[in-house]
Structures are given as C-alpha cells and as structure tokens.
Amino acid sequence: MMLPPSHPDQATKWENVILPPTKDLHKIDVYRQGGGYGALKKALAMKPEEVIEEVKRSNLRGRGGACFPTGLKWSFMPKAGTKAKYLCVNGDESEPGTFKDRQIFEFNPHLLIEGTLIACWAMGITAAYIYIRGEYGKWIRMLERALEDAYSNRLVGENILDSGFTTQIYIHKGAGAYICGEESSLMNSIEGDRGYPRVKPPFPAQVGLWGCPTTINNVETIANVPVIIERGAAWYAGVGSPKHPGPLLVGVSGHVNQPGVYEMPTGVPLLEIIHKWSGGVPGHKGIKAVIPGGSSTMVLRGEALEGVRMDADSLKAAGSSVGTAGLIVMDEDTDLIAVITRIAKFYYHESCGQCTPCREGTGWLWKLLTRFEAGEARMSDVALLMDVANNIEGNTICALGDAAAWPVQSMLRQFRDEFERRTVDRPDDAPVSA
Ligand SMILES: Cc1cc2nc3c(=O)[nH]c(=O)nc-3n(C[C@H](O)[C@H](O)[C@H](O)COP(=O)(O)O)c2cc1C
C-alpha cells in the first residue's frame, strides 16, 4: 500500500489535492479512475492562450524558490517564430532542507505528467524535459514507469487524446550537482555541457535550450496546473493567502516529533506547522531558530515566530523568504555555529567556480566558520565574516552566491552574541551584542 504521509487531523483541516491519500495513486489506472487526465482533456478543448489566462488568474506562484508568477512566465514565451520551444521541469531538488518534489515523484507522478502536457499545450511546446536529481534512484524508476504507462496509454506522444496535439516528454537525470538546479545551468547540463550558469539577459524565454525559447518551472509548480484547470482559477485563488495562494508542500525537518512533507494551504502560521502538523519539539523544548524555506533562506529567531505565516509576504515581512518551504527547526540546545558551518561547507562544495566572489568567498566563509566552531576565532573575525558574505551577495552570475551569503549574514545579525562568545580575545566583561 502506498500512501503519502499525512497528519492525523489533516482530514478535518484540509483536503489534499497534490498528494491525496489515495492508495496506489502512482499507478495510471488508479489515477485515471479518480478523474486523472481529465484536466488535460479540458485544457485541450481550450485555446492555448485561455489556459495561460486561467493560470494567470489563479495567481499561482512558482514553487522553485523565487515565487515568480507562473502565468506571467508562460506569457513570455513567443507565440510566433519557427524555432522549437521547450519546457524544462526542474526536479533537481538538491537544497538542504528541501525534499517535497520527491513526494510528487513517488505518490502522484501522473499529476506531474498531466501538468507538463497542459503546460506544453498552453505554450505550443513539443518537447519537455523533466530534470530529476541523479541520487533519486527509486523515484527516477517510479517516474520512468509512470511515463512509460502514459506513453502506452497514448497520453503522451502523437495526437494526444485525438486532439491533433503532439508532444514528447524526456526524463533527464542530474549527476549530483546542486548548481544544476539553477535554471541556466540545468539547460547547459541537458545540452551535455558543464553545469555553468549563463549570463542573463538573454532570458530563457528568448534564448534557452539549444538557443530556443524555453520555460523552466519547478515540479510542484507544474503539479498545481491540472488542479487549476480542473477546479478553476477562482477556486485556486481563494485557497490560503490571496497574494500567494494554493496548496503548498511544506517539508519539515530538524527538531520536530514528526518530520515529513505536509500539504496545506499557504499562510499557515509557522508555529502551527511546528506544533500541530509536525507534532511539536521533542522534550517540549523551546525553539531557538528556524530556517523557513530551505538552507538558502534567512534564519529567524524562535521568539520572532509569533504571527509569521508560511507565505511569501509574511516571511518577507519577517526578514526571510518562503523559498521552497523547507522548514528546518532548531531547538534551544542547538549549536548554531555548528549548523552554519555545515551549511557554509555545502555551498563551498557546490560552488561551480565560475565567479570569483563565490568560488573564493564560499571557501573563505567556511574556513572562518571552522575557526569559530573550534573556539579559535578573534573578535575581528566577526566583522570579517560579514564582510566576506557581503562581498559575495549580488556579485555573481547566479543566485548561488546569494544563497551562500544569506544564511551567514542572517545568522550573524540574529545571533551575533553566539559568534562573539566563541572568540578567544573577547573580554570576559564585554557586553553581549544584541
Ligand atoms: C543554485 C540554485 C539551485 C536551484 N535549484 C533548484 C531546484 O533544485 N529546483 C527548482 O525548481 N529550482 C531551483 N532553483 C531555481 C531555478 O533557477 C528556477 O528559478 C526555478 O526552477 C523556476 O521554477 P518556478 O518558476 O516554477 O519556481 C535553483 C536556483 C539556484 C540559484
């Protein structure tokens, strides 16, 4: 029996639409019995521009980290021209704390395939690539099986559902590089080149895969599309927070009793996610800090969580971002210097090396942090650490540099006292920084 994990009280709170608790939903027959591929049929009866309008009206915002409005992104694709057009569905999912697309591969892969087909129809695309994290062996096999079944049911390929529309879907496996989740590196990787980010402009909608117009969307973003077409944009726009609506897959990890991926409307308070959905903090300990949206988002203090909600605006106002809704919870006993040192090591390891500030700066951040961790840093290293982070932020081709700088900057701003306490030359009677 295959069921997505769900909260015991979830049925009374929220009806899952991305990961419904239907047994064996990953099987094509089960998916179709529940009405699956009905949204595709509906979309094929609409004009492509009507589908884009519907997605625009739904206010769907990308689930890949930047919250960019999906319908608007789709409308950037040129309507005229003779060049091929491509869709890349981004399932690289390599950011620490982020593991929600995996649930779609496992529990509802046909929703993703159906969404991919609708997106292709809307944008006049005849080939889509689903880029999947290379380490996801089990989930690659599950997705391949689902795609084979969709092909043999003539839902993908030539003349889909006798509509005259033809499109192909290919699965492309990554090879273990976080940078290949960045959209332009992803395209280079598909082309067989080194996963280096490209300079923008030109943007992918003009010059993308093999120099052709391309749209890149996250797996969860695309999985929302059949729901919008089936239930209508008005329904979708009314779910959760009005400016960032819809169902959201929230991955909770760290110090909670029931870590996992929970589907909920956007806008649920972070404290409710921790205490109700995820079973609270083990031993009823206090919360020292949380990282709300995957390791690249800014850390928040536990005391500052009252009233903060899991949506783009609320987290922005709180000084962080929703990112990929990968909520990492750290209890009162957590050694935050150890946490940030480990995060910094990840970014150092994953920097592609193309831009000097990131290539050199991420290593420098990590080395400085190991000094703090070992209790060998000097007071002047606190300012130096911030200076190095500030010199990476905004000075690189892609956002990996920012992703490396933000956790360090925010940890320093929020918990400066912890850094100062780990220095060798801090006078014992020095006041603790706020
Ligand atoms: C270093 C780096 C890694 C990224 N990794 C992913 C990823 O694994 N999955 C993803 O969807 N987006 C990732 N992104 C964001 C993509 O560049 C892109 O914005 C996203 O796929 C767009 O999808 P959306 O509009 O549906 O959110 C990453 C960005 C950076 C800078």
PDBQT file of the ligand as one rigid body, heavy atoms in Angstrom, charges set to zero:
ROOT
HETATM    1  C1  LIG A 501      21.902  27.279  -7.052  1.00  0.00    +0.000 C 
HETATM    2  C2  LIG A 501      20.437  27.168  -7.389  1.00  0.00    +0.000 A 
HETATM    3  C3  LIG A 501      19.800  25.939  -7.301  1.00  0.00    +0.000 A 
HETATM    4  C4  LIG A 501      18.453  25.825  -7.644  1.00  0.00    +0.000 A 
HETATM    5  N1  LIG A 501      17.859  24.601  -7.514  1.00  0.00    +0.000 NA
HETATM    6  C5  LIG A 501      16.547  24.467  -7.881  1.00  0.00    +0.000 A 
HETATM    7  C6  LIG A 501      15.913  23.196  -7.827  1.00  0.00    +0.000 A 
HETATM    8  O1  LIG A 501      16.506  22.179  -7.435  1.00  0.00    +0.000 OA
HETATM    9  N2  LIG A 501      14.611  23.133  -8.208  1.00  0.00    +0.000 N 
HETATM   10  C7  LIG A 501      13.920  24.237  -8.657  1.00  0.00    +0.000 A 
HETATM   11  O2  LIG A 501      12.763  24.128  -9.040  1.00  0.00    +0.000 OA
HETATM   12  N3  LIG A 501      14.506  25.442  -8.712  1.00  0.00    +0.000 NA
HETATM   13  C8  LIG A 501      15.787  25.578  -8.351  1.00  0.00    +0.000 A 
HETATM   14  N4  LIG A 501      16.390  26.802  -8.460  1.00  0.00    +0.000 N 
HETATM   15  C9  LIG A 501      15.591  27.921  -9.018  1.00  0.00    +0.000 C 
HETATM   16  C10 LIG A 501      15.566  27.843 -10.549  1.00  0.00    +0.000 C 
HETATM   17  O3  LIG A 501      16.672  28.594 -11.056  1.00  0.00    +0.000 OA
HETATM   18  C11 LIG A 501      14.262  28.428 -11.139  1.00  0.00    +0.000 C 
HETATM   19  O4  LIG A 501      14.060  29.703 -10.609  1.00  0.00    +0.000 OA
HETATM   20  C12 LIG A 501      13.031  27.583 -10.873  1.00  0.00    +0.000 C 
HETATM   21  O5  LIG A 501      13.207  26.246 -11.310  1.00  0.00    +0.000 OA
HETATM   22  C13 LIG A 501      11.843  28.209 -11.576  1.00  0.00    +0.000 C 
HETATM   23  O6  LIG A 501      10.670  27.480 -11.304  1.00  0.00    +0.000 OA
HETATM   24  P1  LIG A 501       9.350  28.156 -10.764  1.00  0.00    +0.000 P 
HETATM   25  O7  LIG A 501       9.134  29.437 -11.525  1.00  0.00    +0.000 OA
HETATM   26  O8  LIG A 501       8.291  27.148 -11.053  1.00  0.00    +0.000 OA
HETATM   27  O9  LIG A 501       9.549  28.400  -9.304  1.00  0.00    +0.000 OA
HETATM   28  C14 LIG A 501      17.718  26.959  -8.089  1.00  0.00    +0.000 A 
HETATM   29  C15 LIG A 501      18.371  28.200  -8.165  1.00  0.00    +0.000 A 
HETATM   30  C16 LIG A 501      19.713  28.298  -7.806  1.00  0.00    +0.000 A 
HETATM   31  C17 LIG A 501      20.379  29.646  -7.885  1.00  0.00    +0.000 C 
ENDROOT
TORSDOF 0
